[in-house]
Amino acid sequence: MSVPAKTYRYFINLDERGEFYADVRDENDNSIFEINGFKIFEDGWMRNKNDIKGLKGCLVDLGLLSDDDLIEKEV
């Protein structure tokens, strides 16, 4: 029996020159992953701050999300 897909939300909390902080939250508004700085971009997981596909790939690789889960960007 498969687990139903979940929807996670991606928040960019700080995006200023030289500083970046974002997080991914579950359906209960708990932060499950934080991006503090630019390492996720430097490591090639995300091409830019809006690369949801790259972010999802990273979180699936880390075992935090399944392939069926969704990430939506909050504006």
PDB file of N, CA, C and O in Angstrom:
ATOM      1  N   MET A   1       0.843  -1.181   0.000  1.00  0.00           N
ATOM      2  CA  MET A   1       0.000   0.000   0.000  1.00  0.00           C
ATOM      3  C   MET A   1       0.890   1.247   0.000  1.00  0.00           C
ATOM      4  O   MET A   1       1.784   1.377   0.837  1.00  0.00           O
ATOM      5  N   SER A   2       0.646   2.145  -0.924  1.00  0.00           N
ATOM      6  CA  SER A   2       1.488   3.332  -1.025  1.00  0.00           C
ATOM      7  C   SER A   2       0.972   4.439  -0.105  1.00  0.00           C
ATOM      8  O   SER A   2      -0.215   4.513   0.213  1.00  0.00           O
ATOM      9  N   VAL A   3       1.896   5.285   0.304  1.00  0.00           N
ATOM     10  CA  VAL A   3       1.572   6.426   1.155  1.00  0.00           C
ATOM     11  C   VAL A   3       1.079   7.556   0.258  1.00  0.00           C
ATOM     12  O   VAL A   3       1.700   7.837  -0.768  1.00  0.00           O
ATOM     13  N   PRO A   4      -0.033   8.218   0.625  1.00  0.00           N
ATOM     14  CA  PRO A   4      -0.512   9.321  -0.223  1.00  0.00           C
ATOM     15  C   PRO A   4       0.511  10.455  -0.310  1.00  0.00           C
ATOM     16  O   PRO A   4       1.250  10.720   0.638  1.00  0.00           O
ATOM     17  N   ALA A   5       0.535  11.113  -1.459  1.00  0.00           N
ATOM     18  CA  ALA A   5       1.460  12.229  -1.667  1.00  0.00           C
ATOM     19  C   ALA A   5       1.117  13.370  -0.714  1.00  0.00           C
ATOM     20  O   ALA A   5      -0.049  13.608  -0.397  1.00  0.00           O
ATOM     21  N   LYS A   6       2.148  14.062  -0.271  1.00  0.00           N
ATOM     22  CA  LYS A   6       1.979  15.219   0.603  1.00  0.00           C
ATOM     23  C   LYS A   6       2.384  16.473  -0.161  1.00  0.00           C
ATOM     24  O   LYS A   6       3.140  16.409  -1.130  1.00  0.00           O
ATOM     25  N   THR A   7       1.880  17.588   0.280  1.00  0.00           N
ATOM     26  CA  THR A   7       2.234  18.880  -0.308  1.00  0.00           C
ATOM     27  C   THR A   7       3.025  19.676   0.713  1.00  0.00           C
ATOM     28  O   THR A   7       2.580  19.879   1.842  1.00  0.00           O
ATOM     29  N   TYR A   8       4.197  20.123   0.305  1.00  0.00           N
ATOM     30  CA  TYR A   8       5.072  20.937   1.147  1.00  0.00           C
ATOM     31  C   TYR A   8       5.126  22.339   0.562  1.00  0.00           C
ATOM     32  O   TYR A   8       4.877  22.533  -0.628  1.00  0.00           O
ATOM     33  N   ARG A   9       5.453  23.314   1.403  1.00  0.00           N
ATOM     34  CA  ARG A   9       5.518  24.704   0.946  1.00  0.00           C
ATOM     35  C   ARG A   9       6.939  25.233   1.129  1.00  0.00           C
ATOM     36  O   ARG A   9       7.586  24.981   2.146  1.00  0.00           O
ATOM     37  N   TYR A  10       7.403  25.963   0.136  1.00  0.00           N
ATOM     38  CA  TYR A  10       8.748  26.538   0.094  1.00  0.00           C
ATOM     39  C   TYR A  10       8.628  28.045   0.321  1.00  0.00           C
ATOM     40  O   TYR A  10       7.969  28.750  -0.443  1.00  0.00           O
ATOM     41  N   PHE A  11       9.271  28.521   1.373  1.00  0.00           N
ATOM     42  CA  PHE A  11       9.240  29.935   1.733  1.00  0.00           C
ATOM     43  C   PHE A  11      10.629  30.543   1.588  1.00  0.00           C
ATOM     44  O   PHE A  11      11.601  29.993   2.105  1.00  0.00           O
ATOM     45  N   ILE A  12      10.733  31.669   0.893  1.00  0.00           N
ATOM     46  CA  ILE A  12      11.961  32.451   0.872  1.00  0.00           C
ATOM     47  C   ILE A  12      11.784  33.531   1.926  1.00  0.00           C
ATOM     48  O   ILE A  12      10.977  34.445   1.763  1.00  0.00           O
ATOM     49  N   ASN A  13      12.542  33.419   3.002  1.00  0.00           N
ATOM     50  CA  ASN A  13      12.394  34.310   4.140  1.00  0.00           C
ATOM     51  C   ASN A  13      13.310  35.528   4.074  1.00  0.00           C
ATOM     52  O   ASN A  13      12.964  36.595   4.581  1.00  0.00           O
ATOM     53  N   LEU A  14      14.474  35.373   3.451  1.00  0.00           N
ATOM     54  CA  LEU A  14      15.447  36.463   3.345  1.00  0.00           C
ATOM     55  C   LEU A  14      16.192  36.315   2.027  1.00  0.00           C
ATOM     56  O   LEU A  14      16.803  35.279   1.767  1.00  0.00           O
ATOM     57  N   ASP A  15      16.142  37.338   1.206  1.00  0.00           N
ATOM     58  CA  ASP A  15      16.837  37.323  -0.078  1.00  0.00           C
ATOM     59  C   ASP A  15      17.384  38.719  -0.335  1.00  0.00           C
ATOM     60  O   ASP A  15      16.768  39.537  -1.018  1.00  0.00           O
ATOM     61  N   GLU A  16      18.550  38.963   0.230  1.00  0.00           N
ATOM     62  CA  GLU A  16      19.217  40.248   0.056  1.00  0.00           C
ATOM     63  C   GLU A  16      20.637  39.991  -0.420  1.00  0.00           C
ATOM     64  O   GLU A  16      21.127  38.863  -0.363  1.00  0.00           O
ATOM     65  N   ARG A  17      21.281  41.024  -0.880  1.00  0.00           N
ATOM     66  CA  ARG A  17      22.634  40.884  -1.398  1.00  0.00           C
ATOM     67  C   ARG A  17      23.529  40.151  -0.392  1.00  0.00           C
ATOM     68  O   ARG A  17      23.754  40.628   0.720  1.00  0.00           O
ATOM     69  N   GLY A  18      24.027  38.998  -0.800  1.00  0.00           N
ATOM     70  CA  GLY A  18      24.941  38.227   0.030  1.00  0.00           C
ATOM     71  C   GLY A  18      24.286  37.382   1.103  1.00  0.00           C
ATOM     72  O   GLY A  18      24.979  36.686   1.845  1.00  0.00           O
ATOM     73  N   GLU A  19      22.966  37.426   1.203  1.00  0.00           N
ATOM     74  CA  GLU A  19      22.270  36.646   2.220  1.00  0.00           C
ATOM     75  C   GLU A  19      21.054  35.960   1.618  1.00  0.00           C
ATOM     76  O   GLU A  19      20.308  36.556   0.842  1.00  0.00           O
ATOM     77  N   PHE A  20      20.865  34.682   1.993  1.00  0.00           N
ATOM     78  CA  PHE A  20      19.698  33.937   1.531  1.00  0.00           C
ATOM     79  C   PHE A  20      19.299  32.960   2.617  1.00  0.00           C
ATOM     80  O   PHE A  20      20.131  32.228   3.153  1.00  0.00           O
ATOM     81  N   TYR A  21      18.011  32.959   2.933  1.00  0.00           N
ATOM     82  CA  TYR A  21      17.478  32.009   3.905  1.00  0.00           C
ATOM     83  C   TYR A  21      16.076  31.609   3.450  1.00  0.00           C
ATOM     84  O   TYR A  21      15.229  32.462   3.186  1.00  0.00           O
ATOM     85  N   ALA A  22      15.848  30.309   3.365  1.00  0.00           N
ATOM     86  CA  ALA A  22      14.547  29.783   2.972  1.00  0.00           C
ATOM     87  C   ALA A  22      14.306  28.488   3.744  1.00  0.00           C
ATOM     88  O   ALA A  22      15.229  27.900   4.308  1.00  0.00           O
ATOM     89  N   ASP A  23      13.055  28.061   3.756  1.00  0.00           N
ATOM     90  CA  ASP A  23      12.767  26.771   4.365  1.00  0.00           C
ATOM     91  C   ASP A  23      11.598  26.106   3.652  1.00  0.00           C
ATOM     92  O   ASP A  23      10.830  26.741   2.929  1.00  0.00           O
ATOM     93  N   VAL A  24      11.495  24.792   3.887  1.00  0.00           N
ATOM     94  CA  VAL A  24      10.402  23.991   3.357  1.00  0.00           C
ATOM     95  C   VAL A  24       9.604  23.513   4.558  1.00  0.00           C
ATOM     96  O   VAL A  24      10.164  23.008   5.532  1.00  0.00           O
ATOM     97  N   ARG A  25       8.272  23.680   4.476  1.00  0.00           N
ATOM     98  CA  ARG A  25       7.399  23.334   5.602  1.00  0.00           C
ATOM     99  C   ARG A  25       6.393  22.272   5.201  1.00  0.00           C
ATOM    100  O   ARG A  25       5.919  22.217   4.066  1.00  0.00           O
ATOM    101  N   ASP A  26       6.089  21.431   6.175  1.00  0.00           N
ATOM    102  CA  ASP A  26       5.103  20.383   5.933  1.00  0.00           C
ATOM    103  C   ASP A  26       3.690  20.932   6.081  1.00  0.00           C
ATOM    104  O   ASP A  26       3.491  22.131   6.276  1.00  0.00           O
ATOM    105  N   GLU A  27       2.713  20.033   5.984  1.00  0.00           N
ATOM    106  CA  GLU A  27       1.308  20.436   6.025  1.00  0.00           C
ATOM    107  C   GLU A  27       0.892  21.020   7.373  1.00  0.00           C
ATOM    108  O   GLU A  27      -0.139  21.687   7.464  1.00  0.00           O
ATOM    109  N   ASN A  28       1.683  20.774   8.423  1.00  0.00           N
ATOM    110  CA  ASN A  28       1.401  21.321   9.749  1.00  0.00           C
ATOM    111  C   ASN A  28       2.212  22.576  10.040  1.00  0.00           C
ATOM    112  O   ASN A  28       2.259  23.036  11.181  1.00  0.00           O
ATOM    113  N   ASP A  29       2.851  23.131   9.014  1.00  0.00           N
ATOM    114  CA  ASP A  29       3.663  24.353   9.104  1.00  0.00           C
ATOM    115  C   ASP A  29       4.958  24.155   9.898  1.00  0.00           C
ATOM    116  O   ASP A  29       5.525  25.117  10.417  1.00  0.00           O
ATOM    117  N   ASN A  30       5.424  22.903   9.990  1.00  0.00           N
ATOM    118  CA  ASN A  30       6.710  22.603  10.624  1.00  0.00           C
ATOM    119  C   ASN A  30       7.804  22.660   9.573  1.00  0.00           C
ATOM    120  O   ASN A  30       7.656  22.085   8.494  1.00  0.00           O
ATOM    121  N   SER A  31       8.887  23.337   9.870  1.00  0.00           N
ATOM    122  CA  SER A  31      10.015  23.419   8.946  1.00  0.00           C
ATOM    123  C   SER A  31      10.728  22.067   8.918  1.00  0.00           C
ATOM    124  O   SER A  31      11.154  21.560   9.955  1.00  0.00           O
ATOM    125  N   ILE A  32      10.854  21.487   7.712  1.00  0.00           N
ATOM    126  CA  ILE A  32      11.532  20.190   7.582  1.00  0.00           C
ATOM    127  C   ILE A  32      12.918  20.324   6.957  1.00  0.00           C
ATOM    128  O   ILE A  32      13.720  19.391   7.008  1.00  0.00           O
ATOM    129  N   PHE A  33      13.200  21.500   6.362  1.00  0.00           N
ATOM    130  CA  PHE A  33      14.488  21.713   5.707  1.00  0.00           C
ATOM    131  C   PHE A  33      14.742  23.207   5.611  1.00  0.00           C
ATOM    132  O   PHE A  33      13.845  23.977   5.269  1.00  0.00           O
ATOM    133  N   GLU A  34      15.974  23.614   5.917  1.00  0.00           N
ATOM    134  CA  GLU A  34      16.347  25.022   5.839  1.00  0.00           C
ATOM    135  C   GLU A  34      17.498  25.217   4.870  1.00  0.00           C
ATOM    136  O   GLU A  34      18.416  24.400   4.795  1.00  0.00           O
ATOM    137  N   ILE A  35      17.434  26.295   4.141  1.00  0.00           N
ATOM    138  CA  ILE A  35      18.526  26.715   3.258  1.00  0.00           C
ATOM    139  C   ILE A  35      19.056  28.008   3.846  1.00  0.00           C
ATOM    140  O   ILE A  35      18.357  29.022   3.866  1.00  0.00           O
ATOM    141  N   ASN A  36      20.275  27.974   4.318  1.00  0.00           N
ATOM    142  CA  ASN A  36      20.887  29.150   4.936  1.00  0.00           C
ATOM    143  C   ASN A  36      22.189  29.420   4.196  1.00  0.00           C
ATOM    144  O   ASN A  36      23.204  28.774   4.456  1.00  0.00           O
ATOM    145  N   GLY A  37      22.156  30.368   3.284  1.00  0.00           N
ATOM    146  CA  GLY A  37      23.319  30.644   2.461  1.00  0.00           C
ATOM    147  C   GLY A  37      23.126  30.093   1.057  1.00  0.00           C
ATOM    148  O   GLY A  37      21.997  29.890   0.610  1.00  0.00           O
ATOM    149  N   PHE A  38      24.226  29.853   0.371  1.00  0.00           N
ATOM    150  CA  PHE A  38      24.171  29.530  -1.049  1.00  0.00           C
ATOM    151  C   PHE A  38      24.703  28.142  -1.396  1.00  0.00           C
ATOM    152  O   PHE A  38      24.864  27.820  -2.573  1.00  0.00           O
ATOM    153  N   LYS A  39      24.976  27.319  -0.390  1.00  0.00           N
ATOM    154  CA  LYS A  39      25.581  26.009  -0.634  1.00  0.00           C
ATOM    155  C   LYS A  39      24.733  25.127  -1.557  1.00  0.00           C
ATOM    156  O   LYS A  39      25.279  24.435  -2.417  1.00  0.00           O
ATOM    157  N   ILE A  40      23.418  25.143  -1.390  1.00  0.00           N
ATOM    158  CA  ILE A  40      22.542  24.313  -2.225  1.00  0.00           C
ATOM    159  C   ILE A  40      22.670  24.700  -3.699  1.00  0.00           C
ATOM    160  O   ILE A  40      22.506  23.856  -4.580  1.00  0.00           O
ATOM    161  N   PHE A  41      22.964  25.976  -3.967  1.00  0.00           N
ATOM    162  CA  PHE A  41      23.169  26.435  -5.342  1.00  0.00           C
ATOM    163  C   PHE A  41      24.566  26.060  -5.825  1.00  0.00           C
ATOM    164  O   PHE A  41      24.740  25.603  -6.954  1.00  0.00           O
ATOM    165  N   GLU A  42      25.561  26.258  -4.957  1.00  0.00           N
ATOM    166  CA  GLU A  42      26.945  25.942  -5.299  1.00  0.00           C
ATOM    167  C   GLU A  42      27.134  24.448  -5.532  1.00  0.00           C
ATOM    168  O   GLU A  42      27.947  24.047  -6.365  1.00  0.00           O
ATOM    169  N   ASP A  43      26.388  23.625  -4.801  1.00  0.00           N
ATOM    170  CA  ASP A  43      26.477  22.170  -4.958  1.00  0.00           C
ATOM    171  C   ASP A  43      25.715  21.676  -6.182  1.00  0.00           C
ATOM    172  O   ASP A  43      25.797  20.498  -6.530  1.00  0.00           O
ATOM    173  N   GLY A  44      24.974  22.567  -6.837  1.00  0.00           N
ATOM    174  CA  GLY A  44      24.288  22.204  -8.073  1.00  0.00           C
ATOM    175  C   GLY A  44      22.891  21.644  -7.905  1.00  0.00           C
ATOM    176  O   GLY A  44      22.280  21.228  -8.890  1.00  0.00           O
ATOM    177  N   TRP A  45      22.370  21.621  -6.701  1.00  0.00           N
ATOM    178  CA  TRP A  45      21.013  21.100  -6.517  1.00  0.00           C
ATOM    179  C   TRP A  45      19.981  22.055  -7.101  1.00  0.00           C
ATOM    180  O   TRP A  45      19.049  21.631  -7.783  1.00  0.00           O
ATOM    181  N   MET A  46      20.151  23.338  -6.834  1.00  0.00           N
ATOM    182  CA  MET A  46      19.214  24.333  -7.361  1.00  0.00           C
ATOM    183  C   MET A  46      19.964  25.295  -8.274  1.00  0.00           C
ATOM    184  O   MET A  46      21.052  25.757  -7.931  1.00  0.00           O
ATOM    185  N   ARG A  47      19.383  25.601  -9.438  1.00  0.00           N
ATOM    186  CA  ARG A  47      19.997  26.554 -10.369  1.00  0.00           C
ATOM    187  C   ARG A  47      19.815  27.983  -9.899  1.00  0.00           C
ATOM    188  O   ARG A  47      20.681  28.835 -10.102  1.00  0.00           O
ATOM    189  N   ASN A  48      18.661  28.239  -9.258  1.00  0.00           N
ATOM    190  CA  ASN A  48      18.350  29.566  -8.734  1.00  0.00           C
ATOM    191  C   ASN A  48      17.317  29.413  -7.623  1.00  0.00           C
ATOM    192  O   ASN A  48      16.879  28.301  -7.330  1.00  0.00           O
ATOM    193  N   LYS A  49      16.933  30.512  -7.013  1.00  0.00           N
ATOM    194  CA  LYS A  49      16.037  30.450  -5.855  1.00  0.00           C
ATOM    195  C   LYS A  49      14.640  29.947  -6.185  1.00  0.00           C
ATOM    196  O   LYS A  49      13.891  29.585  -5.277  1.00  0.00           O
ATOM    197  N   ASN A  50      14.271  29.915  -7.460  1.00  0.00           N
ATOM    198  CA  ASN A  50      12.948  29.455  -7.875  1.00  0.00           C
ATOM    199  C   ASN A  50      12.934  28.046  -8.446  1.00  0.00           C
ATOM    200  O   ASN A  50      11.909  27.596  -8.958  1.00  0.00           O
ATOM    201  N   ASP A  51      14.055  27.348  -8.366  1.00  0.00           N
ATOM    202  CA  ASP A  51      14.187  26.010  -8.949  1.00  0.00           C
ATOM    203  C   ASP A  51      13.579  24.951  -8.013  1.00  0.00           C
ATOM    204  O   ASP A  51      14.289  24.272  -7.270  1.00  0.00           O
ATOM    205  N   ILE A  52      12.261  24.835  -8.072  1.00  0.00           N
ATOM    206  CA  ILE A  52      11.536  23.889  -7.224  1.00  0.00           C
ATOM    207  C   ILE A  52      11.909  22.443  -7.580  1.00  0.00           C
ATOM    208  O   ILE A  52      12.011  21.592  -6.696  1.00  0.00           O
ATOM    209  N   LYS A  53      12.108  22.171  -8.862  1.00  0.00           N
ATOM    210  CA  LYS A  53      12.471  20.815  -9.287  1.00  0.00           C
ATOM    211  C   LYS A  53      13.804  20.395  -8.664  1.00  0.00           C
ATOM    212  O   LYS A  53      13.935  19.270  -8.183  1.00  0.00           O
ATOM    213  N   GLY A  54      14.784  21.282  -8.671  1.00  0.00           N
ATOM    214  CA  GLY A  54      16.082  20.981  -8.071  1.00  0.00           C
ATOM    215  C   GLY A  54      15.976  20.806  -6.564  1.00  0.00           C
ATOM    216  O   GLY A  54      16.605  19.917  -5.991  1.00  0.00           O
ATOM    217  N   LEU A  55      15.179  21.656  -5.924  1.00  0.00           N
ATOM    218  CA  LEU A  55      14.962  21.545  -4.486  1.00  0.00           C
ATOM    219  C   LEU A  55      14.321  20.210  -4.145  1.00  0.00           C
ATOM    220  O   LEU A  55      14.733  19.542  -3.197  1.00  0.00           O
ATOM    221  N   LYS A  56      13.323  19.825  -4.909  1.00  0.00           N
ATOM    222  CA  LYS A  56      12.666  18.541  -4.661  1.00  0.00           C
ATOM    223  C   LYS A  56      13.648  17.393  -4.842  1.00  0.00           C
ATOM    224  O   LYS A  56      13.652  16.451  -4.049  1.00  0.00           O
ATOM    225  N   GLY A  57      14.482  17.459  -5.878  1.00  0.00           N
ATOM    226  CA  GLY A  57      15.486  16.412  -6.092  1.00  0.00           C
ATOM    227  C   GLY A  57      16.410  16.268  -4.898  1.00  0.00           C
ATOM    228  O   GLY A  57      16.746  15.151  -4.502  1.00  0.00           O
ATOM    229  N   CYS A  58      16.818  17.373  -4.328  1.00  0.00           N
ATOM    230  CA  CYS A  58      17.680  17.361  -3.146  1.00  0.00           C
ATOM    231  C   CYS A  58      16.971  16.702  -1.972  1.00  0.00           C
ATOM    232  O   CYS A  58      17.552  15.860  -1.288  1.00  0.00           O
ATOM    233  N   LEU A  59      15.717  17.080  -1.735  1.00  0.00           N
ATOM    234  CA  LEU A  59      14.981  16.554  -0.590  1.00  0.00           C
ATOM    235  C   LEU A  59      14.631  15.083  -0.759  1.00  0.00           C
ATOM    236  O   LEU A  59      14.596  14.343   0.225  1.00  0.00           O
ATOM    237  N   VAL A  60      14.374  14.648  -1.980  1.00  0.00           N
ATOM    238  CA  VAL A  60      14.149  13.225  -2.240  1.00  0.00           C
ATOM    239  C   VAL A  60      15.443  12.459  -1.985  1.00  0.00           C
ATOM    240  O   VAL A  60      15.426  11.399  -1.360  1.00  0.00           O
ATOM    241  N   ASP A  61      16.560  12.991  -2.466  1.00  0.00           N
ATOM    242  CA  ASP A  61      17.864  12.351  -2.266  1.00  0.00           C
ATOM    243  C   ASP A  61      18.196  12.220  -0.774  1.00  0.00           C
ATOM    244  O   ASP A  61      18.794  11.229  -0.354  1.00  0.00           O
ATOM    245  N   LEU A  62      17.809  13.216   0.018  1.00  0.00           N
ATOM    246  CA  LEU A  62      18.056  13.182   1.463  1.00  0.00           C
ATOM    247  C   LEU A  62      17.057  12.299   2.210  1.00  0.00           C
ATOM    248  O   LEU A  62      17.220  12.050   3.404  1.00  0.00           O
ATOM    249  N   GLY A  63      16.022  11.823   1.509  1.00  0.00           N
ATOM    250  CA  GLY A  63      15.012  10.974   2.136  1.00  0.00           C
ATOM    251  C   GLY A  63      13.937  11.746   2.884  1.00  0.00           C
ATOM    252  O   GLY A  63      13.178  11.162   3.657  1.00  0.00           O
ATOM    253  N   LEU A  64      13.866  13.054   2.660  1.00  0.00           N
ATOM    254  CA  LEU A  64      12.865  13.875   3.347  1.00  0.00           C
ATOM    255  C   LEU A  64      11.529  13.910   2.612  1.00  0.00           C
ATOM    256  O   LEU A  64      10.489  14.148   3.227  1.00  0.00           O
ATOM    257  N   LEU A  65      11.548  13.676   1.309  1.00  0.00           N
ATOM    258  CA  LEU A  65      10.344  13.649   0.489  1.00  0.00           C
ATOM    259  C   LEU A  65      10.354  12.385  -0.356  1.00  0.00           C
ATOM    260  O   LEU A  65      11.405  11.788  -0.585  1.00  0.00           O
ATOM    261  N   SER A  66       9.174  11.985  -0.815  1.00  0.00           N
ATOM    262  CA  SER A  66       9.078  10.888  -1.773  1.00  0.00           C
ATOM    263  C   SER A  66       8.924  11.493  -3.165  1.00  0.00           C
ATOM    264  O   SER A  66       8.663  12.688  -3.306  1.00  0.00           O
ATOM    265  N   ASP A  67       9.086  10.670  -4.180  1.00  0.00           N
ATOM    266  CA  ASP A  67       8.943  11.146  -5.559  1.00  0.00           C
ATOM    267  C   ASP A  67       7.555  11.704  -5.842  1.00  0.00           C
ATOM    268  O   ASP A  67       7.404  12.576  -6.697  1.00  0.00           O
ATOM    269  N   ASP A  68       6.536  11.210  -5.133  1.00  0.00           N
ATOM    270  CA  ASP A  68       5.162  11.632  -5.370  1.00  0.00           C
ATOM    271  C   ASP A  68       4.790  12.943  -4.666  1.00  0.00           C
ATOM    272  O   ASP A  68       3.785  13.566  -5.009  1.00  0.00           O
ATOM    273  N   ASP A  69       5.592  13.358  -3.692  1.00  0.00           N
ATOM    274  CA  ASP A  69       5.280  14.575  -2.949  1.00  0.00           C
ATOM    275  C   ASP A  69       5.438  15.812  -3.825  1.00  0.00           C
ATOM    276  O   ASP A  69       6.163  15.802  -4.820  1.00  0.00           O
ATOM    277  N   LEU A  70       4.751  16.866  -3.435  1.00  0.00           N
ATOM    278  CA  LEU A  70       4.777  18.130  -4.177  1.00  0.00           C
ATOM    279  C   LEU A  70       5.361  19.235  -3.323  1.00  0.00           C
ATOM    280  O   LEU A  70       5.237  19.209  -2.099  1.00  0.00           O
ATOM    281  N   ILE A  71       6.003  20.213  -3.963  1.00  0.00           N
ATOM    282  CA  ILE A  71       6.456  21.431  -3.292  1.00  0.00           C
ATOM    283  C   ILE A  71       5.834  22.599  -4.033  1.00  0.00           C
ATOM    284  O   ILE A  71       5.924  22.701  -5.256  1.00  0.00           O
ATOM    285  N   GLU A  72       5.203  23.479  -3.267  1.00  0.00           N
ATOM    286  CA  GLU A  72       4.639  24.695  -3.827  1.00  0.00           C
ATOM    287  C   GLU A  72       5.376  25.883  -3.255  1.00  0.00           C
ATOM    288  O   GLU A  72       5.672  25.922  -2.061  1.00  0.00           O
ATOM    289  N   LYS A  73       5.673  26.856  -4.102  1.00  0.00           N
ATOM    290  CA  LYS A  73       6.368  28.066  -3.649  1.00  0.00           C
ATOM    291  C   LYS A  73       5.345  29.051  -3.118  1.00  0.00           C
ATOM    292  O   LYS A  73       4.368  29.370  -3.795  1.00  0.00           O
ATOM    293  N   GLU A  74       5.570  29.526  -1.914  1.00  0.00           N
ATOM    294  CA  GLU A  74       4.712  30.547  -1.327  1.00  0.00           C
ATOM    295  C   GLU A  74       5.178  31.922  -1.790  1.00  0.00           C
ATOM    296  O   GLU A  74       6.379  32.182  -1.863  1.00  0.00           O
ATOM    297  N   VAL A  75       4.249  32.785  -2.097  1.00  0.00           N
ATOM    298  CA  VAL A  75       4.593  34.134  -2.540  1.00  0.00           C
ATOM    299  C   VAL A  75       4.143  35.173  -1.531  1.00  0.00           C
ATOM    300  O   VAL A  75       4.351  36.368  -1.741  1.00  0.00           O
TER     301      VAL A  75
END
